[in-house]
Amino acid sequence: MSAELKVCAIVALDETRVIGIDGKLPWHIPEDMKRFSKLTTGHSVLMGRKTYDSLPPKYRPLPGRKNIVISRSFEGPEGVDVWSSPTECLRHFRRRPETLPSPLLWVIGGAQIYKETKPFWDEIDLTFVNGVHKGDTYFDPFEGDFALASEEPFSEGSFRVYKRRS
């Protein structure tokens, strides 16, 4: 029997819930990028096509991870799985977690993918960035379904882990 799939969202947001501007992150925080890489390497990452396109070309697809892109029209390069529906994708991998490199799948954005996959999340790994930043993309409220499990301060804010309430 294979291990059960664990689905975690990973996101950085500020005090107004901003997560992006013009298809990019509104900040450059090396500590956050290192943490993202450490947490997701060796696992699977699920993202929308715009998020995939926003990755620097030298990091596309994200190395050391199974890259899964949600799009109805994108033909990804070799090694990138493309699904037209995030819900169908997650249902498939919940039934067949052994087809992934590990039983951990990270949802990495963007906003529409977060919205559509939220019912599947077991945890949220959130980087809270102090301050208010200019943005055009926001992270929906989730606090009613998730409880803060841990918080670790760092120079620009805090790293927080939220677990789904039972």
Summary of the structure (lengths in Angstrom):
residues: 166
radius of gyration: 15.2
end to end distance: 24.3
largest distance: 47.5
contacts: 484
relative contact order: 0.27
helix: 26%
strand: 36%
